[in-house]
Structure formats: structure tokens, C-alpha cells
Amino acid sequence: MKRNITKAIFPAAGLGTRFLPATKASPKEMMPIIDKPLIQYAVEEAMACGIEEFVVITGKYKRAIEDHFDSAYELEEKLRNSGKKKLLEEINKMSHVNFAYIRQRVALGLGHAILCAKPFVKDEPFAVILSDDVIDPECFLLQEMIRVYDELKCPVIALEEVPKSEVSRYGIIDGVLDGDVYRIKDLVEKPKPEVAPSNLAIIGRYILTPDIFDILEKQKPGAGGEIQLTDALRALLNRRVIYGYLIRGNRFDAGDKLGYLKATVDFALRNKELAGDFREYMVQRLKQ
């Protein structure tokens, strides 16, 4: 049976200002958690759902992303000749998937970045994954969202309950619970806490339908002078039902320094090679 979702978009054209000076010449998406960059975790998450066609929206100074997913003949030969089969398999496990790269020449927001992918997506539904939202691998968030789309044939956006004091950092939904999903009634981009319709925040996983492009093409700049995806989704509500799926697991905002550190610690404690020694170090360090 033909899968409904075969393509994923990875917006990666942001300037990464919260991690300067580290991101002055190196993409934020290439910052590592243990031994893999943020964007590889996101790609592997999509691959686990059967997606094998990826488009990365890039900008200036993002060439390292393309190089990372490209073949590396000299390195591969060295690993092969050294008998390092496990490492060779690790760097080649994405060799069968297809990557396309589209440059967003001006950083005009998430909505504009997604619009840049229209020639690639054409008339198919697709996933959007923000790589600085790192999801617990045991959560299966994207897989569950695809299941909801397969059942309902409507756009699905990921949600997380956040403290009321933090709602101004997110797009926030007003919705009603319908089974295991929320039927969305409205969306507001970065509302003040006193007027926010809920504490259900939109996080970086989306299953979208191609009619979003018609709206994005006409969308006027919103918060921050950018083309906001939340505003476009709000307009899409006039055409079709949109559902929200509440994450059932941990999500780390690795675009934030504290969130990035939390993700690093969490993944280190899951790593079979590191967990024991790292846990012992953490215990000793916290005693000091």
C-alpha cells in the first residue's frame, strides 16, 4: 500500500543567534548531542516512519549540512581498510535516502521556509520537522501523527503542555479534545499569558497538506515581521479541520542553551557506552 507521507521538510536557514559565537560559521543544526548532530536525530526520526525523501531549507554558511549527508570516499576507505565496520555502517546508513537542498535567500520566517519547498512537495501531504526540537526516541511522536493523518486525512500539529508563564514563546491553540486528539478551533502566535486561550503549545512537528502553500503565498508578515506558519494555519482552519496531537514523552528545546544541555545529559544517560561512567561522574559532581 502506498504511504501517504513520503516527504519531510527540515527548515534549517535560521541564524542560530542564541548559540553565538558557536554558530557564527557553523550551522546550529550541526551542533552535536553526544556523537550526532541535531539534524541527524531529526532525519533518523523521519526514517523510522518510512520517510525517505527529504528537503532541507538552508541559507548562507549551511554547507556543512550538505557535506554531512554526502558520501565521504576517503573517510570510508580509511574505515574500511582499518576494519572499523561499525563506524562505516554508521556513516553510510543514510546512503539510500534522497536529499534535496533549497536555499532560503532571506530569513523571512518558518512559513516562508516551508513555502520554499513547494516545488519539491507539489501536491502531496508532507511532514515538517524542526531539528532543534529534540524528541525522546521512545515517544514515537511523528509516527503517531502520521497514524492520525492516515485515519483523518487532515493536517496534524504536535502539541505540548507548557507553563502558563511560557505561552508567549509559542504558538498556542484553542481546541477541544476529540478522542486522543484535539480538534483545533483557533491558533494564536505568541500570546500574552493573560489572553492565551490555553497552555497547549505548538512544537516542531507538523503533518501538512499542500493547500497550505496557497495561503503562505498570500500571507502577510506577522510577529517579528516574518511569515508565520501559525498565521497560515489559522487561515487554513477556514477551509478544513486541523487536529493537534499531544506529545506523550519528553521534548527538549535544543535551540535554547539550557534545553540543549538537558538533551545532552538525557541522551548520555541512555547511551550504553557512556551511561555508567557518566552517571557516576554526575553523582560525584553533584556532591561537590
Wavefront OBJ file of the C-alpha trace (Angstrom):
o trace
v 0.000 0.000 0.000
v 1.331 3.425 -0.934
v 2.227 5.535 2.082
v 0.506 8.888 2.420
v 3.536 10.700 3.876
v 6.730 10.146 1.900
v 8.441 13.557 2.174
v 9.757 15.661 5.022
v 10.920 19.275 5.165
v 13.683 20.382 7.527
v 13.836 24.186 7.901
v 17.487 24.978 8.638
v 18.089 28.519 7.420
v 17.951 30.292 10.792
v 20.904 32.276 12.093
v 21.185 30.432 15.412
v 21.773 33.654 17.341
v 21.084 32.044 20.729
v 24.263 29.987 20.342
v 26.659 32.648 19.138
v 29.617 32.636 18.776
v 29.467 28.843 18.178
v 27.048 29.343 15.271
v 28.835 32.246 13.603
v 30.233 29.990 10.874
v 28.791 26.588 11.777
v 25.081 25.730 11.459
v 23.116 25.344 14.680
v 21.662 22.167 13.173
v 25.135 20.618 13.180
v 25.659 21.063 16.915
v 26.175 17.561 18.327
v 24.352 15.698 21.034
v 26.881 13.036 22.017
v 28.099 11.909 18.563
v 25.385 13.019 16.125
v 24.275 16.499 15.038
v 20.780 17.726 15.833
v 19.589 17.407 12.259
v 20.632 13.754 12.044
v 18.430 12.881 15.005
v 15.546 14.555 13.161
v 16.278 12.711 9.910
v 16.506 9.377 11.710
v 13.161 10.087 13.370
v 11.599 10.542 9.927
v 13.346 7.469 8.536
v 11.865 5.376 11.351
v 8.444 6.359 9.963
v 9.310 5.156 6.459
v 10.053 8.610 5.031
v 12.962 8.581 2.581
v 12.672 11.864 0.674
v 13.990 14.925 2.481
v 14.299 18.584 1.595
v 16.479 20.803 3.754
v 15.814 24.549 3.612
v 19.241 26.120 4.003
v 20.864 29.527 3.990
v 24.339 31.017 3.901
v 27.038 29.173 5.848
v 24.976 25.957 5.903
v 27.146 23.911 3.532
v 28.214 21.671 6.410
v 24.732 20.119 6.426
v 25.057 19.053 2.794
v 28.559 17.715 3.406
v 27.385 15.726 6.417
v 24.787 13.773 4.431
v 27.039 13.378 1.379
v 29.398 10.469 0.798
v 32.947 10.769 2.139
v 35.062 8.488 -0.037
v 38.444 8.975 1.665
v 36.968 8.543 5.165
v 35.025 5.462 4.077
v 38.130 3.873 2.558
v 40.137 4.566 5.707
v 37.475 2.996 7.910
v 37.151 0.026 5.564
v 40.912 -0.574 5.474
v 41.106 -0.211 9.255
v 38.413 -2.809 9.777
v 36.119 -0.322 11.528
v 32.980 -1.880 10.141
v 30.620 -0.472 12.763
v 31.663 3.120 12.129
v 31.495 2.558 8.376
v 27.940 1.278 8.676
v 27.025 4.232 10.885
v 28.123 6.886 8.392
v 26.560 5.010 5.466
v 23.158 4.155 6.921
v 21.522 7.101 5.125
v 23.065 6.406 1.742
v 19.764 5.080 0.346
v 17.674 8.173 1.145
v 17.225 11.190 -1.117
v 18.137 14.715 -0.040
v 17.307 17.960 -1.798
v 18.568 21.353 -0.680
v 16.750 24.643 -1.267
v 18.231 27.955 -0.192
v 16.063 30.457 1.631
v 17.862 33.573 0.497
v 16.295 35.836 3.118
v 15.262 34.608 6.578
v 11.572 35.514 6.415
v 10.269 33.018 8.941
v 9.135 29.423 9.234
v 6.139 29.914 6.955
v 8.354 31.266 4.187
v 10.858 28.439 4.663
v 8.087 25.889 4.126
v 6.840 27.790 1.084
v 10.315 27.429 -0.435
v 9.723 23.664 -0.554
v 6.593 23.883 -2.721
v 8.352 22.749 -5.959
v 9.611 19.657 -4.146
v 6.395 18.726 -2.346
v 3.988 19.528 -5.198
v 0.516 18.171 -4.372
v 1.374 15.673 -1.614
v 0.913 15.822 2.157
v 4.228 16.156 3.947
v 5.951 16.317 7.325
v 7.784 19.331 8.732
v 10.426 18.676 11.375
v 12.280 21.349 13.352
v 15.561 19.747 14.345
v 16.130 21.893 17.419
v 13.049 20.295 18.964
v 14.623 17.022 20.050
v 12.077 14.308 20.806
v 12.592 11.338 23.079
v 13.171 8.398 20.658
v 10.831 6.240 22.749
v 7.994 8.734 22.276
v 7.149 7.869 18.617
v 5.533 11.300 18.206
v 5.888 11.610 14.432
v 4.748 8.030 13.913
v 1.590 8.705 15.924
v 0.919 11.924 13.998
v 1.169 10.041 10.707
v -1.271 7.470 12.085
v -3.724 10.269 12.897
v -3.311 11.714 9.403
v -3.852 8.311 7.802
v -7.118 7.970 9.745
v -8.493 11.512 9.420
v -6.806 12.897 6.263
v -6.392 16.304 7.932
v -3.347 18.351 8.971
v -1.910 17.366 12.346
v 0.314 19.527 14.542
v 2.242 18.449 17.635
v 1.312 19.969 20.978
v 2.896 20.160 24.405
v 1.528 21.465 27.672
v 3.729 24.338 28.845
v 3.614 26.530 31.962
v 1.207 29.433 31.539
v 4.109 31.821 32.095
v 5.828 30.499 28.935
v 2.960 30.687 26.430
v 4.333 33.926 24.926
v 7.205 31.873 23.474
v 4.947 29.658 21.352
v 2.023 29.379 19.033
v -0.913 28.408 21.246
v -4.089 26.567 20.278
v -7.682 26.745 21.403
v -9.221 23.322 20.939
v -11.474 20.598 22.227
v -10.386 17.046 22.975
v -11.815 14.551 20.485
v -10.680 11.036 21.351
v -6.876 11.126 21.560
v -6.505 14.340 19.539
v -7.559 17.969 19.847
v -9.861 19.433 17.244
v -8.413 22.909 16.866
v -10.721 25.920 16.947
v -8.115 28.698 16.801
v -4.369 29.371 16.910
v -2.545 32.427 18.252
v 1.126 33.234 17.744
v 2.980 34.101 20.979
v 0.054 35.466 23.007
v 0.434 37.218 26.351
v -0.310 34.827 29.245
v -3.397 36.731 30.323
v -5.101 36.339 26.925
v -3.772 32.929 25.845
v -6.626 30.512 25.029
v -4.791 27.577 26.662
v -1.353 26.328 27.615
v -1.209 23.899 24.675
v 1.831 24.967 22.680
v 2.661 24.091 19.089
v 6.021 22.312 18.885
v 8.236 21.412 15.957
v 6.415 18.532 14.275
v 3.723 19.016 11.630
v 1.863 16.927 9.084
v 0.607 19.406 6.490
v -1.431 19.279 3.314
v -0.388 21.069 0.094
v -3.218 23.630 0.310
v -1.108 25.406 2.941
v 1.054 26.728 0.091
v -1.788 28.781 -1.408
v -2.194 30.524 1.928
v 1.526 31.037 2.522
v 1.907 32.678 -0.889
v -0.577 35.380 0.153
v 0.373 35.525 3.845
v 1.350 38.936 5.197
v 4.192 39.224 7.728
v 3.141 38.663 11.310
v 5.035 38.608 14.613
v 8.644 39.701 14.190
v 7.947 40.839 10.623
v 8.098 37.224 9.444
v 5.750 34.901 7.555
v 4.383 32.911 10.470
v 3.219 29.343 9.927
v 0.781 29.713 12.827
v -0.988 32.555 11.000
v -1.253 30.439 7.856
v -2.664 27.507 9.829
v -5.232 29.833 11.333
v -6.345 30.798 7.838
v -6.378 27.126 6.825
v -8.938 26.496 9.570
v -11.457 28.310 7.383
v -11.017 25.576 4.757
v -10.546 22.353 6.669
v -10.286 20.716 10.082
v -6.873 20.714 11.791
v -6.012 18.385 14.641
v -3.448 18.602 17.402
v -1.662 15.610 18.921
v -0.348 15.996 22.472
v 3.159 14.642 22.950
v 3.384 11.702 25.344
v 7.033 11.822 26.275
v 9.954 14.208 26.602
v 10.799 17.036 24.246
v 13.937 19.163 24.555
v 14.227 22.679 23.148
v 17.792 22.303 21.915
v 17.594 25.766 20.355
v 17.911 27.022 23.927
v 21.145 26.590 25.890
v 19.519 25.003 28.916
v 17.354 22.736 26.752
v 20.423 21.701 24.763
v 22.261 20.755 27.955
v 19.259 18.794 29.225
v 19.078 16.869 25.946
v 22.805 16.098 26.111
v 22.545 14.762 29.660
v 19.416 12.729 28.893
v 20.882 11.125 25.775
v 24.196 10.449 27.539
v 22.356 8.567 30.267
v 20.714 6.418 27.559
v 23.979 5.665 25.773
v 25.147 2.124 26.524
v 28.824 3.032 26.222
v 28.633 6.186 28.351
v 25.757 5.787 30.774
v 27.564 4.046 33.638
v 30.644 6.267 33.811
v 28.656 9.411 33.051
v 26.111 8.708 35.793
v 28.921 8.095 38.270
v 30.554 11.377 37.255
v 27.282 13.284 37.629
v 26.679 11.842 41.109
v 30.188 12.774 42.235
v 29.938 16.217 40.671
v 26.633 16.990 42.377
v 28.128 16.071 45.735
v 30.726 18.805 45.447
l 1 2 3 4 5 6 7 8 9 10 11 12 13 14 15 16 17 18 19 20 21 22 23 24 25 26 27 28 29 30 31 32 33 34 35 36 37 38 39 40 41 42 43 44 45 46 47 48 49 50 51 52 53 54 55 56 57 58 59 60 61 62 63 64 65 66 67 68 69 70 71 72 73 74 75 76 77 78 79 80 81 82 83 84 85 86 87 88 89 90 91 92 93 94 95 96 97 98 99 100 101 102 103 104 105 106 107 108 109 110 111 112 113 114 115 116 117 118 119 120 121 122 123 124 125 126 127 128 129 130 131 132 133 134 135 136 137 138 139 140 141 142 143 144 145 146 147 148 149 150 151 152 153 154 155 156 157 158 159 160 161 162 163 164 165 166 167 168 169 170 171 172 173 174 175 176 177 178 179 180 181 182 183 184 185 186 187 188 189 190 191 192 193 194 195 196 197 198 199 200 201 202 203 204 205 206 207 208 209 210 211 212 213 214 215 216 217 218 219 220 221 222 223 224 225 226 227 228 229 230 231 232 233 234 235 236 237 238 239 240 241 242 243 244 245 246 247 248 249 250 251 252 253 254 255 256 257 258 259 260 261 262 263 264 265 266 267 268 269 270 271 272 273 274 275 276 277 278 279 280 281 282 283 284 285 286 287 288
